[in-house]
Amino acid sequence: MNIFLGRVAIFAALLIGWQLASGPLIDPFFVSSPAEIGKRFADLVSSGRLFSHGWITVVETLVGFFFGACAGITVGLILGRNELLAKLLDPILIAIYSLPKIALAPLFIMWFGIGIEMKIILTATIVFFLVFLNTYSGVRAVEREQLEILRLMGAREHHLITKVVLPSAIQWVFTGLKLSVPYALIGAIVGEIMAANRGLGYLLQDAAGQLDTAGVFAALIAIIALALLLQAAVRKLEQVLMPWKRDQQERELSV
């Protein structure tokens, strides 16, 4: 509770300082003011523009996140269990991973157009590599001796995967999922900024094009709020699928 109050106090102090500095000390053109940004944000909400554009970004982010995560987990599991295949594909995967994924956006626009599909594919590509690398590392971290003992006892590959590999690697998987949430949103926003007439990225770009600093900050606030909601959803899913971790955190907090 004390930590929460401390955070509220710091946030309030920053807002008050920002409001007082805007005008006398800093040109409002560059930083606007909390009061003006709040007014612009309220206008977006009352007009319905925030929800109509925000929903497009939510769809792009969630669908891209889902397909990218599923593909990343599947490929990470397959290559983690097949060392020869992993060695064969390693140079290709490393080369693509080393490339900034945002640089693929112009190519994806040429391939898939400027519709919602392009943003989903860009988002899925970004999420895929983060989830894949963590899943692959988690699968490879499983003790081989344990797997060999179970195999000698008659366990088949699907038994090893469902009973040992996945439960052991699930924490790695969720680490990748949590890391990829902001990047999924980045993929959707960048795609909208580059080629779109809908979405929060479009709102951001439109406000910037009109030199509307308050509008830019209002769009940024909406993006931050969406990112926090997505992070909370992933953490909730982690608690549901990993109840022992939630119990451990509760014990640590009670100490």
C-alpha positions in Angstrom: 0.0 0.0 0.0 2.8 2.4 0.8 4.5 1.6 -2.5 1.2 2.3 -4.3 0.8 5.7 -2.5 4.4 6.5 -3.3 3.9 5.8 -7.0 0.7 8.0 -7.0 2.6 10.8 -5.3 5.5 10.7 -7.8 3.0 10.6 -10.7 1.0 13.5 -9.3 4.2 15.5 -8.7 5.3 14.9 -12.3 2.0 16.0 -13.7 1.9 19.2 -11.6 5.5 20.1 -12.5 4.7 19.5 -16.2 1.6 21.7 -16.0 3.5 24.5 -14.2 6.5 24.3 -16.6 4.4 24.3 -19.7 4.3 27.9 -20.9 6.5 29.9 -18.5 9.6 27.6 -18.9 8.9 25.3 -21.9 7.1 26.1 -25.2 3.7 24.3 -25.1 4.2 23.5 -28.8 6.8 20.9 -27.9 5.3 19.3 -24.8 1.7 20.7 -24.6 0.3 20.3 -21.0 -1.5 17.6 -19.0 -4.7 19.7 -19.0 -4.7 20.1 -22.8 -3.8 16.5 -23.3 -6.6 15.4 -21.0 -9.0 17.5 -22.9 -7.9 16.1 -26.3 -8.1 12.5 -24.9 -11.6 13.2 -23.6 -12.6 14.5 -27.0 -11.3 11.3 -28.6 -13.4 9.2 -26.2 -16.6 11.3 -26.5 -16.4 11.3 -30.3 -15.9 7.5 -30.4 -12.7 7.8 -32.4 -10.6 6.3 -29.7 -12.6 3.1 -29.6 -13.1 2.7 -33.3 -9.4 3.2 -34.0 -8.3 1.4 -30.9 -10.4 -1.7 -31.8 -8.5 -2.0 -35.1 -5.2 -1.9 -33.3 -6.4 -4.5 -30.7 -7.5 -6.9 -33.5 -4.2 -6.5 -35.3 -2.2 -7.0 -32.1 -4.1 -9.9 -30.7 -4.4 -11.9 -34.0 -0.8 -11.3 -34.9 0.3 -12.2 -31.3 -1.8 -15.4 -31.3 -0.4 -16.7 -34.7 3.1 -15.6 -33.9 3.1 -17.2 -30.5 1.6 -20.5 -31.7 4.2 -20.7 -34.6 7.0 -19.7 -32.2 6.0 -22.4 -29.6 5.6 -25.1 -32.3 8.9 -24.4 -34.1 10.7 -24.0 -30.9 9.4 -27.3 -29.7 10.3 -29.1 -32.9 13.8 -27.7 -33.2 14.4 -28.1 -29.5 13.7 -31.9 -29.8 15.5 -32.3 -33.2 19.1 -31.2 -32.8 20.1 -32.1 -36.4 17.2 -29.9 -37.9 18.2 -27.1 -35.5 21.8 -27.1 -36.7 20.6 -27.1 -40.4 18.3 -24.1 -39.9 20.4 -22.2 -37.4 22.1 -19.9 -39.9 18.9 -19.0 -41.6 17.0 -18.3 -38.3 19.9 -16.3 -36.9 20.2 -14.2 -40.1 16.5 -13.4 -40.0 16.5 -12.7 -36.3 19.4 -10.3 -36.6 17.4 -8.2 -39.1 15.3 -5.5 -37.5 11.8 -6.7 -38.1 10.5 -3.2 -38.7 12.7 -3.2 -41.8 10.4 -5.8 -43.2 7.4 -3.5 -43.2 8.0 -2.0 -46.7 8.5 -5.4 -48.2 5.3 -6.7 -46.5 3.4 -3.6 -47.9 4.6 -4.7 -51.4 3.6 -8.3 -50.8 0.3 -8.0 -48.8 -0.9 -4.5 -49.5 -1.9 -1.9 -46.9 -4.8 -3.7 -45.4 -5.1 -5.2 -41.9 -3.5 -8.4 -43.1 -0.1 -6.7 -43.5 -0.2 -5.5 -39.9 -1.1 -8.9 -38.6 1.7 -10.6 -40.5 4.3 -8.0 -39.4 3.1 -8.4 -35.8 3.2 -12.2 -36.0 6.7 -12.2 -37.5 8.0 -10.0 -34.6 6.3 -12.2 -32.0 7.4 -15.5 -33.6 11.2 -15.0 -33.0 10.9 -13.8 -29.4 8.6 -16.8 -28.5 10.6 -19.2 -30.6 14.0 -18.4 -29.0 12.6 -18.7 -25.5 10.7 -21.9 -26.2 13.8 -23.4 -27.9 16.0 -22.5 -25.0 13.5 -23.9 -22.5 13.2 -27.2 -24.4 17.0 -27.6 -24.7 17.3 -26.9 -21.0 15.5 -30.0 -20.0 17.8 -32.6 -18.5 18.7 -35.3 -21.0 19.3 -37.8 -18.3 15.8 -37.5 -17.1 14.4 -38.0 -20.6 16.6 -41.0 -21.2 15.5 -42.7 -18.0 11.8 -42.1 -19.0 12.5 -43.5 -22.5 14.1 -46.6 -21.0 10.9 -47.0 -18.9 8.9 -47.1 -22.1 7.8 -43.5 -22.5 7.2 -42.4 -26.1 8.0 -39.1 -27.6 4.5 -37.6 -27.0 4.7 -38.7 -23.4 8.0 -36.9 -23.0 6.7 -33.7 -24.6 3.5 -33.5 -22.7 4.7 -34.8 -19.3 8.2 -33.4 -19.1 9.3 -31.1 -21.8 6.3 -28.7 -21.9 5.9 -28.4 -18.1 9.6 -27.8 -17.8 9.7 -25.2 -20.6 6.5 -23.4 -19.8 8.2 -20.7 -17.7 10.5 -20.0 -20.6 7.5 -19.8 -22.9 5.8 -17.2 -20.8 8.9 -15.2 -20.6 8.9 -15.0 -24.3 5.2 -14.2 -24.4 5.6 -11.3 -21.9 8.6 -10.0 -23.7 6.7 -10.1 -27.1 3.6 -8.2 -25.9 5.0 -4.7 -26.4 6.7 -5.7 -29.6 3.5 -7.1 -30.9 1.9 -3.7 -30.3 5.0 -2.0 -31.9 4.4 -4.1 -35.1 0.8 -3.1 -35.3 1.5 0.6 -34.6 4.4 0.9 -37.1 2.3 -0.8 -39.8 -0.5 1.7 -39.2 1.9 4.6 -39.2 3.4 3.5 -42.5 0.3 2.6 -44.4 -3.2 2.9 -42.9 -6.2 5.2 -42.4 -7.3 3.4 -39.2 -5.8 2.5 -35.9 -4.0 4.2 -33.0 -0.9 4.4 -35.2 -2.9 6.4 -37.7 -4.2 8.7 -35.0 -0.7 9.3 -33.9 0.6 10.0 -37.4 -2.4 12.2 -38.2 -1.9 14.3 -35.1 1.8 14.6 -35.8 1.1 15.7 -39.4 -1.1 18.5 -38.1 1.6 19.5 -35.5 -0.9 18.7 -32.8 1.3 17.9 -29.8 -1.6 17.3 -27.5 -3.1 14.9 -30.0 0.2 13.0 -30.2 0.4 12.6 -26.5 -3.3 11.6 -26.3 -2.6 8.8 -28.8 0.5 7.7 -26.9 -1.5 7.5 -23.7 -4.0 5.2 -25.5 -1.2 3.0 -26.8 0.4 2.8 -23.3 -3.0 1.9 -21.8 -3.5 -0.9 -24.4 0.0 -2.2 -23.7 -0.6 -2.4 -20.0 -3.9 -4.2 -20.6 -2.3 -6.8 -22.8 0.5 -7.3 -20.3 -2.1 -7.9 -17.5 -3.9 -10.4 -19.7 -0.7 -12.4 -20.3 0.2 -12.3 -16.6 -3.3 -13.5 -15.7 -3.0 -16.4 -18.2 0.4 -17.2 -16.6 -1.2 -17.4 -13.2 -3.9 -19.7 -14.4 -1.5 -22.1 -16.2 1.2 -21.8 -13.5 -0.6 -21.7 -10.2 2.5 -22.8 -8.2 4.2 -19.6 -9.3 1.3 -17.5 -8.0 1.5 -19.3 -4.7 5.2 -18.7 -4.5 4.8 -14.9 -5.2 2.1 -14.7 -2.5 4.4 -16.4 0.0 7.2 -14.0 -0.8 4.9 -11.0 -0.4 3.7 -12.3 3.0 7.2 -12.6 4.4 
